[in-house]
C-alpha cells in the first residue's frame, strides 16, 4: 500500500505545480503563487521564464526558501 500512497502524492504535487506554472501566448512560462491575494483575488506573479525547466527549478527554490 505504501508505494501507491507515494505515487498519489507525487501526482497531486505535479498537478498543483502545473496549475501554478502557465504557458503564455509568447511561449514563455509564468510562475504564480499557490495562494490567492485576498484583496484582489488573484495569484501573485513569481516570475516569467523562457522554458518550463527554469520555471520548475524556481518553484523548487521558492519552496525551499519557505521552509528554511
C-alpha positions as protocol buffer text, in pm:
chain_id: "A"
residue {
  index: 1
  type: UNK
  ca { x: 0 y: 0 z: 0 }
}
residue {
  index: 2
  type: UNK
  ca { x: 287 y: 239 z: 67 }
}
residue {
  index: 3
  type: UNK
  ca { x: 407 y: 279 z: -297 }
}
residue {
  index: 4
  type: UNK
  ca { x: 57 y: 370 z: -418 }
}
residue {
  index: 5
  type: UNK
  ca { x: 33 y: 634 z: -149 }
}
residue {
  index: 6
  type: UNK
  ca { x: 363 y: 788 z: -253 }
}
residue {
  index: 7
  type: UNK
  ca { x: 269 y: 780 z: -619 }
}
residue {
  index: 8
  type: UNK
  ca { x: -55 y: 959 z: -536 }
}
residue {
  index: 9
  type: UNK
  ca { x: 129 y: 1235 z: -356 }
}
residue {
  index: 10
  type: UNK
  ca { x: 370 y: 1283 z: -644 }
}
residue {
  index: 11
  type: UNK
  ca { x: 91 y: 1312 z: -897 }
}
residue {
  index: 12
  type: UNK
  ca { x: -101 y: 1551 z: -671 }
}
residue {
  index: 13
  type: UNK
  ca { x: 208 y: 1770 z: -637 }
}
residue {
  index: 14
  type: UNK
  ca { x: 264 y: 1773 z: -1012 }
}
residue {
  index: 15
  type: UNK
  ca { x: -98 y: 1878 z: -1069 }
}
residue {
  index: 16
  type: UNK
  ca { x: -55 y: 2166 z: -825 }
}
residue {
  index: 17
  type: UNK
  ca { x: 276 y: 2260 z: -982 }
}
residue {
  index: 18
  type: UNK
  ca { x: 134 y: 2270 z: -1335 }
}
residue {
  index: 19
  type: UNK
  ca { x: -156 y: 2483 z: -1220 }
}
residue {
  index: 20
  type: UNK
  ca { x: 93 y: 2734 z: -1084 }
}
residue {
  index: 21
  type: UNK
  ca { x: 308 y: 2735 z: -1400 }
}
residue {
  index: 22
  type: UNK
  ca { x: 121 y: 2856 z: -1705 }
}
residue {
  index: 23
  type: UNK
  ca { x: 235 y: 2889 z: -2063 }
}
residue {
  index: 24
  type: UNK
  ca { x: 186 y: 3235 z: -2210 }
}
residue {
  index: 25
  type: UNK
  ca { x: 98 y: 3320 z: -2569 }
}
residue {
  index: 26
  type: UNK
  ca { x: 454 y: 3442 z: -2616 }
}
residue {
  index: 27
  type: UNK
  ca { x: 580 y: 3088 z: -2544 }
}
residue {
  index: 28
  type: UNK
  ca { x: 726 y: 3177 z: -2205 }
}
residue {
  index: 29
  type: UNK
  ca { x: 620 y: 3022 z: -1876 }
}
residue {
  index: 30
  type: UNK
  ca { x: 495 y: 3218 z: -1577 }
}
residue {
  index: 31
  type: UNK
  ca { x: 505 y: 3101 z: -1217 }
}
residue {
  index: 32
  type: UNK
  ca { x: 218 y: 3208 z: -992 }
}
residue {
  index: 33
  type: UNK
  ca { x: 178 y: 3194 z: -616 }
}
residue {
  index: 34
  type: UNK
  ca { x: -15 y: 2898 z: -476 }
}
residue {
  index: 35
  type: UNK
  ca { x: -230 y: 3125 z: -259 }
}
residue {
  index: 36
  type: UNK
  ca { x: -461 y: 3395 z: -390 }
}
residue {
  index: 37
  type: UNK
  ca { x: -425 y: 3751 z: -268 }
}
residue {
  index: 38
  type: UNK
  ca { x: -729 y: 3825 z: -50 }
}
residue {
  index: 39
  type: UNK
  ca { x: -757 y: 4185 z: -167 }
}
residue {
  index: 40
  type: UNK
  ca { x: -750 y: 4120 z: -542 }
}
residue {
  index: 41
  type: UNK
  ca { x: -849 y: 3752 z: -562 }
}
residue {
  index: 42
  type: UNK
  ca { x: -557 y: 3689 z: -799 }
}
residue {
  index: 43
  type: UNK
  ca { x: -234 y: 3493 z: -768 }
}
residue {
  index: 44
  type: UNK
  ca { x: 97 y: 3678 z: -734 }
}
residue {
  index: 45
  type: UNK
  ca { x: 334 y: 3664 z: -1031 }
}
residue {
  index: 46
  type: UNK
  ca { x: 657 y: 3495 z: -911 }
}
residue {
  index: 47
  type: UNK
  ca { x: 845 y: 3531 z: -1238 }
}
residue {
  index: 48
  type: UNK
  ca { x: 844 y: 3465 z: -1612 }
}
residue {
  index: 49
  type: UNK
  ca { x: 1085 y: 3208 z: -1757 }
}
residue {
  index: 50
  type: UNK
  ca { x: 1198 y: 3112 z: -2105 }
}
residue {
  index: 51
  type: UNK
  ca { x: 1140 y: 2738 z: -2058 }
}
residue {
  index: 52
  type: UNK
  ca { x: 949 y: 2501 z: -1832 }
}
residue {
  index: 53
  type: UNK
  ca { x: 1257 y: 2357 z: -1662 }
}
residue {
  index: 54
  type: UNK
  ca { x: 1366 y: 2701 z: -1539 }
}
residue {
  index: 55
  type: UNK
  ca { x: 1016 y: 2765 z: -1403 }
}
residue {
  index: 56
  type: UNK
  ca { x: 1014 y: 2429 z: -1220 }
}
residue {
  index: 57
  type: UNK
  ca { x: 1358 y: 2499 z: -1075 }
}
residue {
  index: 58
  type: UNK
  ca { x: 1244 y: 2837 z: -946 }
}
residue {
  index: 59
  type: UNK
  ca { x: 934 y: 2676 z: -789 }
}
residue {
  index: 60
  type: UNK
  ca { x: 1162 y: 2433 z: -602 }
}
residue {
  index: 61
  type: UNK
  ca { x: 1380 y: 2724 z: -487 }
}
residue {
  index: 62
  type: UNK
  ca { x: 1074 y: 2912 z: -360 }
}
residue {
  index: 63
  type: UNK
  ca { x: 952 y: 2608 z: -166 }
}
residue {
  index: 64
  type: UNK
  ca { x: 1300 y: 2553 z: -18 }
}
residue {
  index: 65
  type: UNK
  ca { x: 1322 y: 2918 z: 89 }
}
residue {
  index: 66
  type: UNK
  ca { x: 981 y: 2899 z: 261 }
}
residue {
  index: 67
  type: UNK
  ca { x: 1093 y: 2604 z: 475 }
}
residue {
  index: 68
  type: UNK
  ca { x: 1450 y: 2711 z: 566 }
}
